[in-house]
């Protein structure tokens, strides 16, 4: 019996450690053979990049698979196929999978490292990038803008990938909603580790941006779930939501100097996230702008940020605000959240600037207070007595408080 179990374990170990080739596999060793294999790919095919360094490889993966028989482009061995120098991957078509690639020792010559389109007319649908690493693949000039992953089309996915070290201008991951082919996209960004985005010292260094001010009233439905954001310190916005109906759930933000921000757009769900500061005073939490958001069941531990970097910052808006400024916060629900050992964590009417009405135009005066906001069933706890947990910069008559609890150890 023991001998039989040993044999079964050996078989299982072998099957898990080696990807078995099948008759539909094509192993390629250079970019010319790769593009030829892509051009001839059929549903169910696997194209395998042989182990080694792929220098200056500009891959255009355009093909059409099916839901049950996708076309896969993968590394022969995870971690042993590196794309270096000036390499880029463009994906377009349907039901394609890219897995186990590793970008390092270089930078993209294009607008991004991985792009879910080959051209404005050749877009990706139902395509997936998984198990991929982008490490320090940053432009030499920190002011030269690029992104590392660009989403176009609909129902595309980035998962189980490791992305680290972007120091130049431009969000690390960006979702575009340029026209009807890209809205209602339901992209999935999940189970990734995004780490070490150093401070840039100015805007345009978000880790993730979903949409833009010009398209902010369009529905996106992008799902950002189960990711770890670690030391993502590029700027004050870790995630900038600039479209409608996005979902940010069950993510961990560890020592990241910024906040999840509903910068433009409405109806975001922000739920079940964990924010941990570990005594870093610049770590933020959630900053709220616009309408219709549900902010529930989030946990904040040890945050000390103030105003724009507060654990929870509810902003004042501009009356009749243009798309690129600050809309009033309305019809939001903030419930069942916990702030543990956070110094004065809840800030209302952040950004109010009525004292500057004599020197700023009306279009810049943030005088529209939050209204029809429900703040209920939340919990604030501190080990020792601190200042009052709520700070208001303006009247908070538009907020309904119900069944909240604040306490500290005696």
N, C-alpha and C positions, 0 to 999 in steps of 0.2 A: 504494500500500500504506500509506504514512504517513497519507494522508488518510482511509483506511478505519479505521485504528487510532484516529485522533483522533475520528472520529464515534462509534465504539464506546465510547471513554472518556467522551465527553460524555453518551451515553445512560446508561451505568452510573452516572455521577455524579448525574444527575438522578433516576434511579430510587432511589438510596440516600438522597437528601436530602429527598425528598417522599413522604409517605404518600398513596397514591392512594385516593380514595374509590371505593366500589362501590355498586351499587344498594341494598345492605342497610345502608348507613351512614345514621345520623341525626345531624345537627348540631343541638345545642341551645345556647341562649343564656341561659337562666335556669333556676332550680331547679324551677319548675313544669313547664316543658317536659321537663326532665331526668327528673323522676319519672314523667311520663306515658310517656316513651320506655322507661323501665325496666319499667313495668307492662305494656307491650305487646311487650317484647322476645322474640324467637324465636331458636332456635339459629342461630349464624352471624352474627347482627347485630353491628354496631359502633355504639356511642353515643359521639359526639365532643363534648367540651366545647369551645366556641369560645374562642379566645384572649381573655385579659383577666383581671380580678380577680373572683373569686367570693367575695363577702363573706358571712360568717355562713351558709355552706352546709352544711346537715346532710343528708347524702346517705344514703339507704337503698337499697342495691343488692341487691335480692332478685330472683333469676331462676333459670331452669334451662336451662343449655346442655347440650351433649354433649361427649364426649372429642374427637371429630373436628370439632365445630362449637361451640366455646365462644362465649359472649357477652362482648364486650369493651367496657369503658368506658375511654376514653383522652382525653388532651389533643389538641387540634388540632395544636399544635406543642409539642414538649417544652421545658419551661422558660418557656413563655408563658401557661400556665394556672395561676394561683396561687389557692389556697384560704386566705383570710385571715380575721381576726376570730375568731369562735367557730365554727369549722368542724369537722366530723367525718365520717368515712366508715365505714359499717357494711355488711358484706358477708355475705349468706347465700344458700344455694341450692347449685347444683352447676355446676362447670365454667365459672367466671367468671374474667375477666382484667381487672385494673386496671393501667393503665400511664401513666407520664409525668406524674403529678400533683405539685404542689409546694405544701407547707404552709409558710407563714411569716407573720410579723406578726400573731401572735395566740396562742391556746391553745384546747384542746378544752373544750367545755362538758360533756363526758361523762366516762366512766371512762378513755377512751383516744382517740387520734387516729384510728387505724385498728383496727377490731374485726372479727374473723371471726365475727360473729353479729349479728343484728338484735334478738334477744331470747333468753331462755333456751330457748325452743322453736323458734327459727329460726336454724339453725347453718349454717356453711359447710363444704362438702366439695369437695375437688379444685379449690380456688380459688387464684388467684395474684395477688400485687401485685409489680410489677416497674418498674424505672426511676423510682422515686418518691423525692422529697426531703422530709424533715421537718427544717426549719432553725430553731433557736431558738424552737420553738413551745411555750414553757414557761410554766407558771402564774406569775402575778405573785407569789404567796405560795409561797416555797420549801418550806413545810411542807404545802401542799395536795397530796395524792397523786393521781397519775394514771400511766398508761403511755402509750407512744406507739404500740406495736403489741401487740395482744392476740390470741393464737391460741386458737381453740376448734375443735371438730370434728376432722376427720381429713384427711390428705393436702393440707394447705394450704402455701403457699409464699411466701417473701419473698426477692427476689433483685435484684441489680444496683441497689440503692438506697443513698442517702446520708442518714445520720441524724446530726445534730450539735446539741449545745448544750443538752441536757436538764439542768436544774439543780435541779428540785424533787424532792420525795419520790416514790419508786416506781421499780421497774425500767424501763428503756427498752423492752425487749421481754419479754413474759411469756407463758408457755405454761400453760394451765389443763388439769387432768385431773379435773374435778369428778365425772364419772360415766362409765359405759361408752361413751357417745357420743364421748368425748374421749381415751380411752386407746388404746394401739396406734396412735398417730396418724400416725407417719411424716412429720411436718411437715419441710419443707426450708427452712433459713435459710442462704443461700449467696451468695457473690460480692457482699457488701455492704461499705460503708465506714462504720463506726461511729466517730465521732470527737468529741473535746472534750466529754467528760462531766466537768465540774469537780468538785473535792472537795466533798462535802457535810458531812463531819465527823462522820457517824454512819451507822448501818446504813440499809437500805432505799434504796440508791442503786446497785444492781447495773446493769450494762449489759444483762444477760440473766439471766432466772430461768426455769428449766424445772420447773414443778410447785411444790408446797408441802410442808411437813413432814407435814401431815395426809393427803396422797395420795402420799407418797414411796415407798411400796412397790408402786406401780402401774407397768406398763410403758408407756413413752412412745415410744421409738424415734425421738426427734427428731434430725434430722441438721443439725449446725452445721458448715459446711465452707467453706473458701476465702474467708473474710471477713478484712478488715483492721480490727483494733481499735486505734485510735490515740489515745493520751492519754485513755483511759477511766479516769478517776481518782476516780469517785464514792465508792467505798469499797473495803474490802479484798478483796471478791469481785467480779471483773469478770463472770464467769459463775458462777452458782450452780445446780448440777445437783441437783434434788430429785425425781428420778424414775428409773426403771430403763431400762437399755439405750440410753442416749443416746450419740451419736457426735460427737466434736469433733476434726475432722481438717483438716490443711492450712490452718490459720488463722495469721495474723501478728498478734502482740501487740507494738505499738511504743510504748515509753515509757508504758505503762499501769500505773498504781500499784495493783496488785492481782494476783489470781491466778485461774486456772481451778480451781474448788473443787467436789469431789464432796460437797456439803454433806449431803445426804440421798439415799437411793436407792443402787442397786447396778449393777454390770456396765457401767460406762461404758467407752467406747473413747476414748482421748486419744492421737492419733497424728499425726506429721508436722507438728506446729506449731512455729512460730518465735517465740521470745521475745527481744526486744532492749531493753536498758535505756538505752543511750547515757548512762551515768554517773548516771542517776537512782537514788538509793539506795532508793527506795520501790517500785520495780518488782518484782513477784513472778512466780512461775511457775505451778506446779501444787501444790495442797494436797489431800491424799488422806484421805478418811474413808469408812467402810463397806466393802463387800466386792465381790470379783470383778472389779476393774478391770484393764484392759490399758493400760499407759502405755508407748508404744514410739515410737522414731524421732523424738523431739522434740529441738530444738536450742535451747540457751539461751546467749545471748551477753552478757557484761558485767553480769550480775545481781549485786547486792550486798545484797539483802534478807535479813533474818534471821527466824527463827521462823515466824510466820504468813505472812510475805512472802518466805520462802526460795525459791530456785529450785525446789527440791523439798522439800515439807514433808509428812511422814507423821505423822499425829496419833495420840496415845493416845485411846482411847475410854472410855466409861463402861460398866461392867458392867450388863447388862440395861437399856440406855439407853432412855428414852422416845423417841418419834419426833422430837421437836423438839430433841434434844441431840446427842450425839456417839457414834455406833456404832463399835465396834472395827474396825480395818482388818484384813481377813483375805483370803487367797486372791487376792492381787494379783500381777501380773507387771509388773515395771519393767525394760525391756530395750532395748538398742540406742539409748540416748539419749546426747547429747553436751552437756557443759557446758564452754564455752570462756571463759576469763578471768572466771570467776565466783568470788567470794570465799566460800569454805566453802559450797558450794551445796546440800548434801544434809543435811537435818535429820530425824532419827528421834525419835518420841515427843514431838512438839511438843504443848504444852499440858498436859503432866503436872503435877499439882498435889497430889501426896501430902503435901507440906509444909503443906497447908491442911486436912488431914483433921480437925483439932480444931475448926475453925470453920465448915466447910461440911457440908451433909448428904451422905450417901453417894451420892445421885442426882446430885451435882455433881462427884464425884471422878473424874478421868480417869486411871484406873490400869490399864486394859486395853491392854497393849502390842500392837503389830502382830504377827500370827502367820501362818505359812504364806505369807510374802511372798518372792517370788523377785526378786533384784536381779542381773541378769546382762548381760554383754556391753555394759556402759556405758563411756563414755569421758569423762575429766576432764582438761582441759589448761589450764595457766596459763603466761603468758610469763615469769613470775618465781615463785620459791618463795613460797608463802603458807602459811596454816595448813592443817592436815589437812582434806581435802575433806568429810569426814563429821563431823557433830556429833550426838551421841546424848544425850538428856536422861533416858533410862532404859535398861535392858538391851535389847539387840537380838537376843536369842536366838531370836526367831521369824522372823528374816530369813536366807535362804540367799543367800550371795554366791558368784558364779561368773563367772570370765573377764572381770572388769572391769579397766580400765587407767587409771591416773592418772599424769600426767607433767608436767614443766615444763622450760623452757629453763634450761640451766646458765649 
